[in-house]
Amino acid sequence: MYIQARQRLLRKLVKNFFVGPQVDFQNLYNTRFKQPTEGQPFELPLGHEGSTSLGLGVSVVYDNRHNVLNVRKGLFSELSFLSYRKSWASHYNFDGITFDNRVFRPINRRDVLAWQVYGSFMWGNVPFNMKSLLGGDMIMRGFYQGRYRDNNLVSTQLEYRMLPFGFSKRIGGTVFAAAGAVAPKLGQLNVRQFVYAAGVGLRYLMFPKKDIFLRADMGLTSEGPGFYIITGEAF
């Protein structure tokens, strides 16, 4: 019985485990930087005139989620590596590693506790548009996407989802909190650099058969609020 249980578990793990190639192509053009009319002009970043970036690499993924737009139970974990080289059409030579880990635990039939840890690490001659970005509708809600950017990024967020509320068949809500930081070098990431965000959200069940909600989130930060209306959960 013990051997059979281990075999079933191994087959289940292998079924949800994926390894495959990864390709990333980005082309930035028509860029303009406005220098201050008074005071010392700032140094223009690498790639300020535009750039082409073609990355080739590999991604390792474990994913047993049943519904990526509204996960009620499961685990998602990804580790990827991309290399950008002049020899295959990139303007600059640089590399990057990204990891994304998400855990979803049901509290009861309606409520879910979701947790994400995310990191992005770049090195080499990284153009400004390819640096790690902190903020947006997916993580660190309340800051606009790219409010903070640098070579290295770490962030985490925790969210409690009530989908739906006990008194309604279609209306639900969430509360969430997040923290993150960026730095030019990995060794320079520390707690003092972290910025924080928290917020609440409303949910409306648009497609009951597919268990997909329309989300309306308000993220609060030290710089003010941010509002988002999107189909599907943030992570």
N, C-alpha and C positions, 0 to 999 in steps of 0.2 A: 504493500500500500504506500509506504514512504517513497519508494523508488518511482512508482507511478505518479504520485503527486509532484515529485520533482520534475519528471518528464513533462507533465502538463504545464507546469510553471515555466519551464524552459521553452516549450513551444509557443506559449503565450508571449514571452519576452521577445523571442525571435520574430514573431509575427508583427510586433509593433516597433521593430528596430530597423532603421534605414541608413544606408550610407550611399552617397551619390555625389556627382560633380556639381559645381556651383559656378555660375557666370554672372558677372555684374558689369553693366555698361552704362556710363553716364557721360553726357556731353553738355558742357556749360558754355554759353556764348552770350554776346551782347551785355556784358557786365560793366557796371560803372560804380565807382566809389566816390562819394562826395566828401571832399576835404573841408575842414572847418574854415569859415571865412576869417576867423581871428585865432591867433595862437599858433602853435607849432603843428604843422601837418603830420599825420601819422604815417607810419611805414605801411605800404600796401602789402597785403598778404600774398603768399605763393598761389599762383593761379588766378590772380586778379584780372587778367586779360581773357580769361576763359581757358578751359582745358577739356581734354578727352581722357576718360579713365576706363580701361577695360581690365577687369579682374577675373582670374581663373583660380579655382580652388576646389575644396571638398567640404562636405557638410555631413555630420553624424547626428542623427535624430532618433529620439525615442518618443513615441506619441501614441497614447491609448485613449485620447479624448473621443467622445462620441459625437459631439456637436461643437465645432470650433467657434461658432458665433455665440454660444451660450453653454459653457462647460459646467456641468454639475458634479462631475467626479472624474478624476484622472490625473495624469502627469504628462507634461511636455518638457523635453529637454533637448537643446540643440547646441552643438559646438561646431563652428565653421571657421575655415581659414581661406583667405583670398590674397592673391599676389598680383600686383599691378606692375607691368614692365613696359619700358619703351619698345622692347623688341616685339611686343604684340599690340601696338597702336596707342599705348598710354603716353601721355606727355611727361609723366614722372614715375620714378621707381619707388614703390612703397608697398607695405603689407598690412594686413589686419586680421585680428582674431575677435570673434564675437561669441559670447555664450548667453543663452536665454533659458532660464529654468522657471517653470510654472507648476504649482501644486493646487489642486482643487479638491476640497473636502466637504461633502454634504453634512450639514448640521441636523437637518430634518428633511422632510419631503419637499419643502420650499426653499429653505435657506442654504446658502453655500458660502464657505470661507475660501477666498482665493489669495494666493501669494505668488509674487514674481520677483526674481533676482536677475538683473540684466547687466552685462558688461560689454564694452567695446574698446579695443586697444589697437591703436595704429602706430606705425613707426616708419621712418624713411622720410622722403620728401613728399609730405602729404599736402595736396592743395586744400585751400580753406573749405571748399564745398564738400570734401570727402571726410572731413573730421567728424568725430563722434558728436552727436547732437543730443542735448538734454531739453526736454519740454515737448508739448504737443498733446494730441488727443488720446494717445496710447499710454504714455507714462509721464509722470510729473505734470498731470493736468493742472492748469492754472498758469503755467508758463507757456508762451508761444514756442513753437518748434524752432530750435536753434537759438533760443535765448542764451543758453550756455553751450559753447562748443570748444573742443580741444582734442588732442590726440587720444586721451584716455578718459573713460567714463565708467562709473559704477552707479547703479541705482536699484532701488527696491520699492515695492508697493504692496500694500495689504488692503483687501476689500471684502466687506461683508455684504452679501447680496440677499435680498428678500424678494424672490421671484415666483409668484407675486406675493403681495401682502395677504395675511390670513383672511381679511374681510373682503377681498376682491379676487375676481377671476383673471383680470387683465392688468391691473395696476400694481407695480412693485417699486422698490427703491433700493439704494445702496448708500453706504458710507465708506470712505476710503482715505488713506494717508500714504504719503510717499516721501522718499528722501533720495538725494543723489548729489554727485559732484563730478567735476571734470578737472583735468590737470594736463600740462604738457608732457610730463614724465610719470610713469607708473609709481615711482617711489614718492612722488609729491602728493598723491592722493591721501587725504587725512580727514578726520572728523570735523575739523574746524572749517573746512571748505564746503561742507554739505549745505545744501539748501533744502527747504521742506515745503510740502504742499499737503492740503487736506481738502475734503469736499464731500458733497452729497449729490445724489442723483435720483431722478425719477425714471421709471420704466413703464412701457406700455407694450403688452403682448400683441404684436402685429400678426404673427403667423402661428396660431396655436398648435397646428399639426407638426410644425417644425421647431417649436419652442424657441422662437426668435423674437427678441424684444427691440423696440426703438428706445434708445437711451438719450436722456437729456442730463448732462452733468454740469455742475458748477464747481470748479476748482479754486481754492483760496490760497494765496501766497502773500509774502511780505510786499509784493509789488502790485497787488490787486487781484481781482477775480478773472477767471476765464470760463467761457461757456461753450458747450459742445452739444450738438444734436446729430447723432449718427446711429445707424442700424448695427446691432451687434455690440458685445461687450468690449471693453478696452483691451482685455487680454484673456 
